């Protein structure tokens, strides 16, 4: 899966979950500080990623995903084509 496809899907999930326009979501945005995600929304985000990309994200990995780019990078490293 290409980075462009992953980025588009991540933005779609975040925009639906946080009620934001995809254009507001940039790779450098922090999920909590910049996009306003609370702990419940972060948990829902991880669950949505697991479902969309058919992956298991450990609690340790989830704690390291702080930005949109962190999310994209993790998925690029862990999603099978």
mmCIF file of the N, C-alpha and C atoms, coordinates in Angstrom:
data_MODEL
# 
_entry.id   MODEL 
# 
loop_
_atom_site.group_PDB 
_atom_site.id 
_atom_site.type_symbol 
_atom_site.label_atom_id 
_atom_site.label_alt_id 
_atom_site.label_comp_id 
_atom_site.label_asym_id 
_atom_site.label_entity_id 
_atom_site.label_seq_id 
_atom_site.pdbx_PDB_ins_code 
_atom_site.Cartn_x 
_atom_site.Cartn_y 
_atom_site.Cartn_z 
_atom_site.occupancy 
_atom_site.B_iso_or_equiv 
_atom_site.pdbx_formal_charge 
_atom_site.auth_seq_id 
_atom_site.auth_comp_id 
_atom_site.auth_asym_id 
_atom_site.auth_atom_id 
_atom_site.pdbx_PDB_model_num 
ATOM 1   N N  . UNK A 1 1  ? 0.856   -1.174 0.000  1.00 0.00 ? 1  UNK A N  1 
ATOM 2   C CA . UNK A 1 1  ? 0.000   0.000  0.000  1.00 0.00 ? 1  UNK A CA 1 
ATOM 3   C C  . UNK A 1 1  ? 0.903   1.239  0.000  1.00 0.00 ? 1  UNK A C  1 
ATOM 4   N N  . UNK A 1 2  ? 0.551   2.200  -0.803 1.00 0.00 ? 2  UNK A N  1 
ATOM 5   C CA . UNK A 1 2  ? 1.397   3.387  -0.924 1.00 0.00 ? 2  UNK A CA 1 
ATOM 6   C C  . UNK A 1 2  ? 1.168   4.353  0.236  1.00 0.00 ? 2  UNK A C  1 
ATOM 7   N N  . UNK A 1 3  ? 2.149   5.215  0.450  1.00 0.00 ? 3  UNK A N  1 
ATOM 8   C CA . UNK A 1 3  ? 2.027   6.222  1.503  1.00 0.00 ? 3  UNK A CA 1 
ATOM 9   C C  . UNK A 1 3  ? 0.856   7.157  1.226  1.00 0.00 ? 3  UNK A C  1 
ATOM 10  N N  . UNK A 1 4  ? 0.626   7.445  -0.031 1.00 0.00 ? 4  UNK A N  1 
ATOM 11  C CA . UNK A 1 4  ? -0.488  8.328  -0.399 1.00 0.00 ? 4  UNK A CA 1 
ATOM 12  C C  . UNK A 1 4  ? -1.835  7.714  -0.008 1.00 0.00 ? 4  UNK A C  1 
ATOM 13  N N  . UNK A 1 5  ? -2.007  6.433  -0.254 1.00 0.00 ? 5  UNK A N  1 
ATOM 14  C CA . UNK A 1 5  ? -3.261  5.759  0.100  1.00 0.00 ? 5  UNK A CA 1 
ATOM 15  C C  . UNK A 1 5  ? -3.423  5.711  1.612  1.00 0.00 ? 5  UNK A C  1 
ATOM 16  N N  . UNK A 1 6  ? -2.344  5.355  2.321  1.00 0.00 ? 6  UNK A N  1 
ATOM 17  C CA . UNK A 1 6  ? -2.398  5.305  3.780  1.00 0.00 ? 6  UNK A CA 1 
ATOM 18  C C  . UNK A 1 6  ? -2.737  6.683  4.336  1.00 0.00 ? 6  UNK A C  1 
ATOM 19  N N  . UNK A 1 7  ? -2.087  7.720  3.830  1.00 0.00 ? 7  UNK A N  1 
ATOM 20  C CA . UNK A 1 7  ? -2.335  9.082  4.297  1.00 0.00 ? 7  UNK A CA 1 
ATOM 21  C C  . UNK A 1 7  ? -3.785  9.469  4.089  1.00 0.00 ? 7  UNK A C  1 
ATOM 22  N N  . UNK A 1 8  ? -4.324  9.169  2.929  1.00 0.00 ? 8  UNK A N  1 
ATOM 23  C CA . UNK A 1 8  ? -5.723  9.499  2.630  1.00 0.00 ? 8  UNK A CA 1 
ATOM 24  C C  . UNK A 1 8  ? -6.672  8.778  3.596  1.00 0.00 ? 8  UNK A C  1 
ATOM 25  N N  . UNK A 1 9  ? -6.414  7.497  3.849  1.00 0.00 ? 9  UNK A N  1 
ATOM 26  C CA . UNK A 1 9  ? -7.275  6.731  4.748  1.00 0.00 ? 9  UNK A CA 1 
ATOM 27  C C  . UNK A 1 9  ? -7.174  7.237  6.186  1.00 0.00 ? 9  UNK A C  1 
ATOM 28  N N  . UNK A 1 10 ? -5.958  7.566  6.628  1.00 0.00 ? 10 UNK A N  1 
ATOM 29  C CA . UNK A 1 10 ? -5.771  8.089  7.984  1.00 0.00 ? 10 UNK A CA 1 
ATOM 30  C C  . UNK A 1 10 ? -6.527  9.407  8.136  1.00 0.00 ? 10 UNK A C  1 
ATOM 31  N N  . UNK A 1 11 ? -6.413  10.287 7.153  1.00 0.00 ? 11 UNK A N  1 
ATOM 32  C CA . UNK A 1 11 ? -7.123  11.571 7.208  1.00 0.00 ? 11 UNK A CA 1 
ATOM 33  C C  . UNK A 1 11 ? -8.637  11.365 7.212  1.00 0.00 ? 11 UNK A C  1 
ATOM 34  N N  . UNK A 1 12 ? -9.125  10.400 6.451  1.00 0.00 ? 12 UNK A N  1 
ATOM 35  C CA . UNK A 1 12 ? -10.559 10.113 6.406  1.00 0.00 ? 12 UNK A CA 1 
ATOM 36  C C  . UNK A 1 12 ? -11.052 9.634  7.769  1.00 0.00 ? 12 UNK A C  1 
ATOM 37  N N  . UNK A 1 13 ? -10.289 8.732  8.388  1.00 0.00 ? 13 UNK A N  1 
ATOM 38  C CA . UNK A 1 13 ? -10.670 8.230  9.713  1.00 0.00 ? 13 UNK A CA 1 
ATOM 39  C C  . UNK A 1 13 ? -10.670 9.367  10.728 1.00 0.00 ? 13 UNK A C  1 
ATOM 40  N N  . UNK A 1 14 ? -9.602  10.156 10.748 1.00 0.00 ? 14 UNK A N  1 
ATOM 41  C CA . UNK A 1 14 ? -9.508  11.259 11.706 1.00 0.00 ? 14 UNK A CA 1 
ATOM 42  C C  . UNK A 1 14 ? -10.585 12.304 11.479 1.00 0.00 ? 14 UNK A C  1 
ATOM 43  N N  . UNK A 1 15 ? -10.864 12.624 10.228 1.00 0.00 ? 15 UNK A N  1 
ATOM 44  C CA . UNK A 1 15 ? -11.863 13.662 9.964  1.00 0.00 ? 15 UNK A CA 1 
ATOM 45  C C  . UNK A 1 15 ? -13.245 13.213 10.420 1.00 0.00 ? 15 UNK A C  1 
ATOM 46  N N  . UNK A 1 16 ? -13.568 11.936 10.234 1.00 0.00 ? 16 UNK A N  1 
ATOM 47  C CA . UNK A 1 16 ? -14.865 11.425 10.684 1.00 0.00 ? 16 UNK A CA 1 
ATOM 48  C C  . UNK A 1 16 ? -14.929 11.364 12.211 1.00 0.00 ? 16 UNK A C  1 
ATOM 49  N N  . UNK A 1 17 ? -13.866 10.903 12.822 1.00 0.00 ? 17 UNK A N  1 
ATOM 50  C CA . UNK A 1 17 ? -13.841 10.731 14.273 1.00 0.00 ? 17 UNK A CA 1 
ATOM 51  C C  . UNK A 1 17 ? -13.845 12.060 15.019 1.00 0.00 ? 17 UNK A C  1 
ATOM 52  N N  . UNK A 1 18 ? -13.085 13.023 14.492 1.00 0.00 ? 18 UNK A N  1 
ATOM 53  C CA . UNK A 1 18 ? -12.911 14.304 15.196 1.00 0.00 ? 18 UNK A CA 1 
ATOM 54  C C  . UNK A 1 18 ? -13.730 15.435 14.582 1.00 0.00 ? 18 UNK A C  1 
ATOM 55  N N  . UNK A 1 19 ? -14.530 15.111 13.580 1.00 0.00 ? 19 UNK A N  1 
ATOM 56  C CA . UNK A 1 19 ? -15.368 16.108 12.897 1.00 0.00 ? 19 UNK A CA 1 
ATOM 57  C C  . UNK A 1 19 ? -14.541 17.281 12.373 1.00 0.00 ? 19 UNK A C  1 
ATOM 58  N N  . UNK A 1 20 ? -13.488 16.926 11.633 1.00 0.00 ? 20 UNK A N  1 
ATOM 59  C CA . UNK A 1 20 ? -12.619 17.926 11.012 1.00 0.00 ? 20 UNK A CA 1 
ATOM 60  C C  . UNK A 1 20 ? -12.646 17.727 9.505  1.00 0.00 ? 20 UNK A C  1 
ATOM 61  N N  . UNK A 1 21 ? -12.275 18.776 8.794  1.00 0.00 ? 21 UNK A N  1 
ATOM 62  C CA . UNK A 1 21 ? -12.111 18.652 7.349  1.00 0.00 ? 21 UNK A CA 1 
ATOM 63  C C  . UNK A 1 21 ? -10.748 17.999 7.088  1.00 0.00 ? 21 UNK A C  1 
ATOM 64  N N  . UNK A 1 22 ? -10.657 17.103 6.108  1.00 0.00 ? 22 UNK A N  1 
ATOM 65  C CA . UNK A 1 22 ? -9.368  16.464 5.816  1.00 0.00 ? 22 UNK A CA 1 
ATOM 66  C C  . UNK A 1 22 ? -8.242  17.471 5.555  1.00 0.00 ? 22 UNK A C  1 
ATOM 67  N N  . UNK A 1 23 ? -8.594  18.631 5.001  1.00 0.00 ? 23 UNK A N  1 
ATOM 68  C CA . UNK A 1 23 ? -7.586  19.655 4.708  1.00 0.00 ? 23 UNK A CA 1 
ATOM 69  C C  . UNK A 1 23 ? -6.960  20.228 5.978  1.00 0.00 ? 23 UNK A C  1 
ATOM 70  N N  . UNK A 1 24 ? -7.650  20.099 7.113  1.00 0.00 ? 24 UNK A N  1 
ATOM 71  C CA . UNK A 1 24 ? -7.140  20.603 8.387  1.00 0.00 ? 24 UNK A CA 1 
ATOM 72  C C  . UNK A 1 24 ? -6.099  19.664 8.999  1.00 0.00 ? 24 UNK A C  1 
ATOM 73  N N  . UNK A 1 25 ? -6.005  18.468 8.474  1.00 0.00 ? 25 UNK A N  1 
ATOM 74  C CA . UNK A 1 25 ? -5.152  17.431 9.058  1.00 0.00 ? 25 UNK A CA 1 
ATOM 75  C C  . UNK A 1 25 ? -3.851  17.349 8.269  1.00 0.00 ? 25 UNK A C  1 
ATOM 76  N N  . UNK A 1 26 ? -2.773  17.768 8.897  1.00 0.00 ? 26 UNK A N  1 
ATOM 77  C CA . UNK A 1 26 ? -1.450  17.749 8.276  1.00 0.00 ? 26 UNK A CA 1 
ATOM 78  C C  . UNK A 1 26 ? -0.580  16.709 8.979  1.00 0.00 ? 26 UNK A C  1 
ATOM 79  N N  . UNK A 1 27 ? 0.431   16.174 8.286  1.00 0.00 ? 27 UNK A N  1 
ATOM 80  C CA . UNK A 1 27 ? 1.289   15.152 8.899  1.00 0.00 ? 27 UNK A CA 1 
ATOM 81  C C  . UNK A 1 27 ? 1.914   15.569 10.226 1.00 0.00 ? 27 UNK A C  1 
ATOM 82  N N  . UNK A 1 28 ? 2.261   16.832 10.363 1.00 0.00 ? 28 UNK A N  1 
ATOM 83  C CA . UNK A 1 28 ? 2.932   17.287 11.587 1.00 0.00 ? 28 UNK A CA 1 
ATOM 84  C C  . UNK A 1 28 ? 1.973   17.531 12.751 1.00 0.00 ? 28 UNK A C  1 
ATOM 85  N N  . UNK A 1 29 ? 0.670   17.431 12.518 1.00 0.00 ? 29 UNK A N  1 
ATOM 86  C CA . UNK A 1 29 ? -0.315  17.672 13.572 1.00 0.00 ? 29 UNK A CA 1 
ATOM 87  C C  . UNK A 1 29 ? -0.220  16.614 14.662 1.00 0.00 ? 29 UNK A C  1 
ATOM 88  N N  . UNK A 1 30 ? -0.194  17.089 15.912 1.00 0.00 ? 30 UNK A N  1 
ATOM 89  C CA . UNK A 1 30 ? -0.273  16.175 17.050 1.00 0.00 ? 30 UNK A CA 1 
ATOM 90  C C  . UNK A 1 30 ? -1.737  15.811 17.257 1.00 0.00 ? 30 UNK A C  1 
ATOM 91  N N  . UNK A 1 31 ? -1.975  14.533 17.487 1.00 0.00 ? 31 UNK A N  1 
ATOM 92  C CA . UNK A 1 31 ? -3.353  14.052 17.597 1.00 0.00 ? 31 UNK A CA 1 
ATOM 93  C C  . UNK A 1 31 ? -4.113  14.739 18.724 1.00 0.00 ? 31 UNK A C  1 
ATOM 94  N N  . UNK A 1 32 ? -3.473  14.894 19.875 1.00 0.00 ? 32 UNK A N  1 
ATOM 95  C CA . UNK A 1 32 ? -4.150  15.525 21.014 1.00 0.00 ? 32 UNK A CA 1 
ATOM 96  C C  . UNK A 1 32 ? -4.051  17.043 20.974 1.00 0.00 ? 32 UNK A C  1 
ATOM 97  N N  . UNK A 1 33 ? -2.834  17.563 20.957 1.00 0.00 ? 33 UNK A N  1 
ATOM 98  C CA . UNK A 1 33 ? -2.627  19.005 21.084 1.00 0.00 ? 33 UNK A CA 1 
ATOM 99  C C  . UNK A 1 33 ? -3.200  19.793 19.910 1.00 0.00 ? 33 UNK A C  1 
ATOM 100 N N  . UNK A 1 34 ? -2.962  19.333 18.689 1.00 0.00 ? 34 UNK A N  1 
ATOM 101 C CA . UNK A 1 34 ? -3.386  20.097 17.512 1.00 0.00 ? 34 UNK A CA 1 
ATOM 102 C C  . UNK A 1 34 ? -4.790  19.742 17.021 1.00 0.00 ? 34 UNK A C  1 
ATOM 103 N N  . UNK A 1 35 ? -5.128  18.458 17.104 1.00 0.00 ? 35 UNK A N  1 
ATOM 104 C CA . UNK A 1 35 ? -6.419  18.019 16.565 1.00 0.00 ? 35 UNK A CA 1 
ATOM 105 C C  . UNK A 1 35 ? -7.483  17.857 17.636 1.00 0.00 ? 35 UNK A C  1 
ATOM 106 N N  . UNK A 1 36 ? -7.085  17.939 18.903 1.00 0.00 ? 36 UNK A N  1 
ATOM 107 C CA . UNK A 1 36 ? -8.045  17.925 19.996 1.00 0.00 ? 36 UNK A CA 1 
ATOM 108 C C  . UNK A 1 36 ? -8.587  16.563 20.386 1.00 0.00 ? 36 UNK A C  1 
ATOM 109 N N  . UNK A 1 37 ? -7.894  15.492 19.996 1.00 0.00 ? 37 UNK A N  1 
ATOM 110 C CA . UNK A 1 37 ? -8.371  14.155 20.344 1.00 0.00 ? 37 UNK A CA 1 
ATOM 111 C C  . UNK A 1 37 ? -8.173  13.895 21.834 1.00 0.00 ? 37 UNK A C  1 
ATOM 112 N N  . UNK A 1 38 ? -9.232  13.400 22.493 1.00 0.00 ? 38 UNK A N  1 
ATOM 113 C CA . UNK A 1 38 ? -9.107  13.019 23.901 1.00 0.00 ? 38 UNK A CA 1 
ATOM 114 C C  . UNK A 1 38 ? -8.747  11.533 23.967 1.00 0.00 ? 38 UNK A C  1 
ATOM 115 N N  . UNK A 1 39 ? -8.589  11.004 25.170 1.00 0.00 ? 39 UNK A N  1 
ATOM 116 C CA . UNK A 1 39 ? -8.126  9.617  25.315 1.00 0.00 ? 39 UNK A CA 1 
ATOM 117 C C  . UNK A 1 39 ? -9.100  8.609  24.705 1.00 0.00 ? 39 UNK A C  1 
ATOM 118 N N  . UNK A 1 40 ? -10.381 8.860  24.834 1.00 0.00 ? 40 UNK A N  1 
ATOM 119 C CA . UNK A 1 40 ? -11.370 7.962  24.225 1.00 0.00 ? 40 UNK A CA 1 
ATOM 120 C C  . UNK A 1 40 ? -11.267 8.004  22.704 1.00 0.00 ? 40 UNK A C  1 
ATOM 121 N N  . UNK A 1 41 ? -11.154 9.187  22.151 1.00 0.00 ? 41 UNK A N  1 
ATOM 122 C CA . UNK A 1 41 ? -11.033 9.324  20.696 1.00 0.00 ? 41 UNK A CA 1 
ATOM 123 C C  . UNK A 1 41 ? -9.743  8.679  20.185 1.00 0.00 ? 41 UNK A C  1 
ATOM 124 N N  . UNK A 1 42 ? -8.669  8.770  20.961 1.00 0.00 ? 42 UNK A N  1 
ATOM 125 C CA . UNK A 1 42 ? -7.419  8.117  20.556 1.00 0.00 ? 42 UNK A CA 1 
ATOM 126 C C  . UNK A 1 42 ? -7.589  6.601  20.537 1.00 0.00 ? 42 UNK A C  1 
ATOM 127 N N  . UNK A 1 43 ? -8.301  6.074  21.522 1.00 0.00 ? 43 UNK A N  1 
ATOM 128 C CA . UNK A 1 43 ? -8.572  4.637  21.544 1.00 0.00 ? 43 UNK A CA 1 
ATOM 129 C C  . UNK A 1 43 ? -9.430  4.236  20.348 1.00 0.00 ? 43 UNK A C  1 
ATOM 130 N N  . UNK A 1 44 ? -10.452 5.022  20.058 1.00 0.00 ? 44 UNK A N  1 
ATOM 131 C CA . UNK A 1 44 ? -11.315 4.754  18.901 1.00 0.00 ? 44 UNK A CA 1 
ATOM 132 C C  . UNK A 1 44 ? -10.519 4.855  17.599 1.00 0.00 ? 44 UNK A C  1 
ATOM 133 N N  . UNK A 1 45 ? -9.574  5.791  17.543 1.00 0.00 ? 45 UNK A N  1 
ATOM 134 C CA . UNK A 1 45 ? -8.727  5.951  16.359 1.00 0.00 ? 45 UNK A CA 1 
ATOM 135 C C  . UNK A 1 45 ? -7.886  4.698  16.138 1.00 0.00 ? 45 UNK A C  1 
ATOM 136 N N  . UNK A 1 46 ? -7.262  4.198  17.190 1.00 0.00 ? 46 UNK A N  1 
ATOM 137 C CA . UNK A 1 46 ? -6.449  2.984  17.075 1.00 0.00 ? 46 UNK A CA 1 
ATOM 138 C C  . UNK A 1 46 ? -7.321  1.810  16.623 1.00 0.00 ? 46 UNK A C  1 
ATOM 139 N N  . UNK A 1 47 ? -8.504  1.688  17.203 1.00 0.00 ? 47 UNK A N  1 
ATOM 140 C CA . UNK A 1 47 ? -9.410  0.603  16.816 1.00 0.00 ? 47 UNK A CA 1 
ATOM 141 C C  . UNK A 1 47 ? -9.825  0.719  15.348 1.00 0.00 ? 47 UNK A C  1 
ATOM 142 N N  . UNK A 1 48 ? -10.086 1.931  14.900 1.00 0.00 ? 48 UNK A N  1 
ATOM 143 C CA . UNK A 1 48 ? -10.461 2.151  13.500 1.00 0.00 ? 48 UNK A CA 1 
ATOM 144 C C  . UNK A 1 48 ? -9.296  1.811  12.565 1.00 0.00 ? 48 UNK A C  1 
ATOM 145 N N  . UNK A 1 49 ? -8.073  2.164  12.973 1.00 0.00 ? 49 UNK A N  1 
ATOM 146 C CA . UNK A 1 49 ? -6.896  1.814  12.172 1.00 0.00 ? 49 UNK A CA 1 
ATOM 147 C C  . UNK A 1 49 ? -6.740  0.304  12.073 1.00 0.00 ? 49 UNK A C  1 
ATOM 148 N N  . UNK A 1 50 ? -6.915  -0.370 13.203 1.00 0.00 ? 50 UNK A N  1 
ATOM 149 C CA . UNK A 1 50 ? -6.783  -1.828 13.210 1.00 0.00 ? 50 UNK A CA 1 
ATOM 150 C C  . UNK A 1 50 ? -7.796  -2.472 12.261 1.00 0.00 ? 50 UNK A C  1 
ATOM 151 N N  . UNK A 1 51 ? -9.009  -1.965 12.266 1.00 0.00 ? 51 UNK A N  1 
ATOM 152 C CA . UNK A 1 51 ? -10.047 -2.507 11.385 1.00 0.00 ? 51 UNK A CA 1 
ATOM 153 C C  . UNK A 1 51 ? -9.771  -2.177 9.922  1.00 0.00 ? 51 UNK A C  1 
ATOM 154 N N  . UNK A 1 52 ? -9.470  -0.922 9.639  1.00 0.00 ? 52 UNK A N  1 
ATOM 155 C CA . UNK A 1 52 ? -9.260  -0.487 8.255  1.00 0.00 ? 52 UNK A CA 1 
ATOM 156 C C  . UNK A 1 52 ? -8.048  -1.159 7.609  1.00 0.00 ? 52 UNK A C  1 
ATOM 157 N N  . UNK A 1 53 ? -6.966  -1.300 8.370  1.00 0.00 ? 53 UNK A N  1 
ATOM 158 C CA . UNK A 1 53 ? -5.721  -1.813 7.808  1.00 0.00 ? 53 UNK A CA 1 
ATOM 159 C C  . UNK A 1 53 ? -5.437  -3.265 8.185  1.00 0.00 ? 53 UNK A C  1 
ATOM 160 N N  . UNK A 1 54 ? -6.372  -3.887 8.922  1.00 0.00 ? 54 UNK A N  1 
ATOM 161 C CA . UNK A 1 54 ? -6.239  -5.282 9.327  1.00 0.00 ? 54 UNK A CA 1 
ATOM 162 C C  . UNK A 1 54 ? -4.895  -5.547 10.008 1.00 0.00 ? 54 UNK A C  1 
ATOM 163 N N  . UNK A 1 55 ? -4.613  -4.741 11.048 1.00 0.00 ? 55 UNK A N  1 
ATOM 164 C CA . UNK A 1 55 ? -3.384  -4.865 11.832 1.00 0.00 ? 55 UNK A CA 1 
ATOM 165 C C  . UNK A 1 55 ? -3.740  -4.876 13.313 1.00 0.00 ? 55 UNK A C  1 
ATOM 166 N N  . UNK A 1 56 ? -2.792  -5.307 14.118 1.00 0.00 ? 56 UNK A N  1 
ATOM 167 C CA . UNK A 1 56 ? -2.920  -5.216 15.567 1.00 0.00 ? 56 UNK A CA 1 
ATOM 168 C C  . UNK A 1 56 ? -1.881  -4.224 16.054 1.00 0.00 ? 56 UNK A C  1 
ATOM 169 N N  . UNK A 1 57 ? -2.328  -3.193 16.726 1.00 0.00 ? 57 UNK A N  1 
ATOM 170 C CA . UNK A 1 57 ? -1.431  -2.165 17.258 1.00 0.00 ? 57 UNK A CA 1 
ATOM 171 C C  . UNK A 1 57 ? -1.330  -2.394 18.764 1.00 0.00 ? 57 UNK A C  1 
ATOM 172 N N  . UNK A 1 58 ? -0.130  -2.720 19.224 1.00 0.00 ? 58 UNK A N  1 
ATOM 173 C CA . UNK A 1 58 ? 0.060   -2.963 20.652 1.00 0.00 ? 58 UNK A CA 1 
ATOM 174 C C  . UNK A 1 58 ? -0.133  -1.669 21.431 1.00 0.00 ? 58 UNK A C  1 
ATOM 175 N N  . UNK A 1 59 ? -0.410  -1.814 22.718 1.00 0.00 ? 59 UNK A N  1 
ATOM 176 C CA . UNK A 1 59 ? -0.547  -0.634 23.574 1.00 0.00 ? 59 UNK A CA 1 
ATOM 177 C C  . UNK A 1 59 ? 0.729   0.193  23.562 1.00 0.00 ? 59 UNK A C  1 
ATOM 178 N N  . UNK A 1 60 ? 1.880   -0.480 23.548 1.00 0.00 ? 60 UNK A N  1 
ATOM 179 C CA . UNK A 1 60 ? 3.166   0.225  23.529 1.00 0.00 ? 60 UNK A CA 1 
ATOM 180 C C  . UNK A 1 60 ? 3.322   1.038  22.243 1.00 0.00 ? 60 UNK A C  1 
ATOM 181 N N  . UNK A 1 61 ? 2.972   0.432  21.114 1.00 0.00 ? 61 UNK A N  1 
ATOM 182 C CA . UNK A 1 61 ? 3.057   1.154  19.841 1.00 0.00 ? 61 UNK A CA 1 
ATOM 183 C C  . UNK A 1 61 ? 2.065   2.310  19.811 1.00 0.00 ? 61 UNK A C  1 
ATOM 184 N N  . UNK A 1 62 ? 0.863   2.080  20.321 1.00 0.00 ? 62 UNK A N  1 
ATOM 185 C CA . UNK A 1 62 ? -0.157  3.128  20.321 1.00 0.00 ? 62 UNK A CA 1 
ATOM 186 C C  . UNK A 1 62 ? 0.308   4.343  21.123 1.00 0.00 ? 62 UNK A C  1 
ATOM 187 N N  . UNK A 1 63 ? 1.024   4.099  22.224 1.00 0.00 ? 63 UNK A N  1 
ATOM 188 C CA . UNK A 1 63 ? 1.530   5.202  23.041 1.00 0.00 ? 63 UNK A CA 1 
ATOM 189 C C  . UNK A 1 63 ? 2.573   6.038  22.306 1.00 0.00 ? 63 UNK A C  1 
ATOM 190 N N  . UNK A 1 64 ? 3.252   5.429  21.327 1.00 0.00 ? 64 UNK A N  1 
ATOM 191 C CA . UNK A 1 64 ? 4.282   6.136  20.562 1.00 0.00 ? 64 UNK A CA 1 
ATOM 192 C C  . UNK A 1 64 ? 3.717   6.897  19.364 1.00 0.00 ? 64 UNK A C  1 
ATOM 193 N N  . UNK A 1 65 ? 2.454   6.691  19.065 1.00 0.00 ? 65 UNK A N  1 
ATOM 194 C CA . UNK A 1 65 ? 1.820   7.376  17.929 1.00 0.00 ? 65 UNK A CA 1 
ATOM 195 C C  . UNK A 1 65 ? 1.242   8.689  18.441 1.00 0.00 ? 65 UNK A C  1 
ATOM 196 N N  . UNK A 1 66 ? 2.002   9.751  18.245 1.00 0.00 ? 66 UNK A N  1 
ATOM 197 C CA . UNK A 1 66 ? 1.606   11.061 18.767 1.00 0.00 ? 66 UNK A CA 1 
ATOM 198 C C  . UNK A 1 66 ? 1.142   12.024 17.676 1.00 0.00 ? 66 UNK A C  1 
ATOM 199 N N  . UNK A 1 67 ? 1.613   11.816 16.454 1.00 0.00 ? 67 UNK A N  1 
ATOM 200 C CA . UNK A 1 67 ? 1.270   12.714 15.347 1.00 0.00 ? 67 UNK A CA 1 
ATOM 201 C C  . UNK A 1 67 ? 0.645   11.921 14.202 1.00 0.00 ? 67 UNK A C  1 
ATOM 202 N N  . UNK A 1 68 ? 0.111   12.652 13.250 1.00 0.00 ? 68 UNK A N  1 
ATOM 203 C CA . UNK A 1 68 ? -0.412  12.016 12.044 1.00 0.00 ? 68 UNK A CA 1 
ATOM 204 C C  . UNK A 1 68 ? 0.724   11.290 11.325 1.00 0.00 ? 68 UNK A C  1 
ATOM 205 N N  . UNK A 1 69 ? 1.904   11.918 11.255 1.00 0.00 ? 69 UNK A N  1 
ATOM 206 C CA . UNK A 1 69 ? 3.042   11.281 10.583 1.00 0.00 ? 69 UNK A CA 1 
ATOM 207 C C  . UNK A 1 69 ? 3.491   10.023 11.310 1.00 0.00 ? 69 UNK A C  1 
ATOM 208 N N  . UNK A 1 70 ? 3.455   10.026 12.637 1.00 0.00 ? 70 UNK A N  1 
ATOM 209 C CA . UNK A 1 70 ? 3.774   8.808  13.394 1.00 0.00 ? 70 UNK A CA 1 
ATOM 210 C C  . UNK A 1 70 ? 2.837   7.672  12.965 1.00 0.00 ? 70 UNK A C  1 
ATOM 211 N N  . UNK A 1 71 ? 1.578   7.997  12.792 1.00 0.00 ? 71 UNK A N  1 
ATOM 212 C CA . UNK A 1 71 ? 0.585   7.008  12.374 1.00 0.00 ? 71 UNK A CA 1 
ATOM 213 C C  . UNK A 1 71 ? 0.923   6.457  11.000 1.00 0.00 ? 71 UNK A C  1 
ATOM 214 N N  . UNK A 1 72 ? 1.188   7.360  10.066 1.00 0.00 ? 72 UNK A N  1 
ATOM 215 C CA . UNK A 1 72 ? 1.501   6.954  8.694  1.00 0.00 ? 72 UNK A CA 1 
ATOM 216 C C  . UNK A 1 72 ? 2.759   6.099  8.671  1.00 0.00 ? 72 UNK A C  1 
ATOM 217 N N  . UNK A 1 73 ? 3.791   6.518  9.396  1.00 0.00 ? 73 UNK A N  1 
ATOM 218 C CA . UNK A 1 73 ? 5.053   5.776  9.430  1.00 0.00 ? 73 UNK A CA 1 
ATOM 219 C C  . UNK A 1 73 ? 4.842   4.382  10.011 1.00 0.00 ? 73 UNK A C  1 
ATOM 220 N N  . UNK A 1 74 ? 4.102   4.279  11.118 1.00 0.00 ? 74 UNK A N  1 
ATOM 221 C CA . UNK A 1 74 ? 3.850   2.977  11.722 1.00 0.00 ? 74 UNK A CA 1 
ATOM 222 C C  . UNK A 1 74 ? 3.124   2.074  10.728 1.00 0.00 ? 74 UNK A C  1 
ATOM 223 N N  . UNK A 1 75 ? 2.118   2.607  10.058 1.00 0.00 ? 75 UNK A N  1 
ATOM 224 C CA . UNK A 1 75 ? 1.356   1.803  9.103  1.00 0.00 ? 75 UNK A CA 1 
ATOM 225 C C  . UNK A 1 75 ? 2.220   1.396  7.920  1.00 0.00 ? 75 UNK A C  1 
ATOM 226 N N  . UNK A 1 76 ? 3.053   2.292  7.413  1.00 0.00 ? 76 UNK A N  1 
ATOM 227 C CA . UNK A 1 76 ? 3.950   1.954  6.301  1.00 0.00 ? 76 UNK A CA 1 
ATOM 228 C C  . UNK A 1 76 ? 4.869   0.784  6.691  1.00 0.00 ? 76 UNK A C  1 
ATOM 229 N N  . UNK A 1 77 ? 5.298   0.754  7.940  1.00 0.00 ? 77 UNK A N  1 
ATOM 230 C CA . UNK A 1 77 ? 6.209   -0.287 8.422  1.00 0.00 ? 77 UNK A CA 1 
ATOM 231 C C  . UNK A 1 77 ? 5.497   -1.595 8.748  1.00 0.00 ? 77 UNK A C  1 
ATOM 232 N N  . UNK A 1 78 ? 4.187   -1.559 8.960  1.00 0.00 ? 78 UNK A N  1 
ATOM 233 C CA . UNK A 1 78 ? 3.494   -2.743 9.478  1.00 0.00 ? 78 UNK A CA 1 
ATOM 234 C C  . UNK A 1 78 ? 2.347   -3.287 8.651  1.00 0.00 ? 78 UNK A C  1 
ATOM 235 N N  . UNK A 1 79 ? 1.943   -2.571 7.614  1.00 0.00 ? 79 UNK A N  1 
ATOM 236 C CA . UNK A 1 79 ? 0.823   -3.046 6.783  1.00 0.00 ? 79 UNK A CA 1 
ATOM 237 C C  . UNK A 1 79 ? 1.380   -3.873 5.629  1.00 0.00 ? 79 UNK A C  1 
ATOM 238 N N  . UNK A 1 80 ? 0.798   -5.053 5.455  1.00 0.00 ? 80 UNK A N  1 
ATOM 239 C CA . UNK A 1 80 ? 1.179   -5.888 4.322  1.00 0.00 ? 80 UNK A CA 1 
ATOM 240 C C  . UNK A 1 80 ? 0.501   -5.366 3.078  1.00 0.00 ? 80 UNK A C  1 
ATOM 241 N N  . UNK A 1 81 ? 1.201   -5.473 1.958  1.00 0.00 ? 81 UNK A N  1 
ATOM 242 C CA . UNK A 1 81 ? 0.625   -4.998 0.690  1.00 0.00 ? 81 UNK A CA 1 
ATOM 243 C C  . UNK A 1 81 ? -0.442  -5.915 0.182  1.00 0.00 ? 81 UNK A C  1 
# 
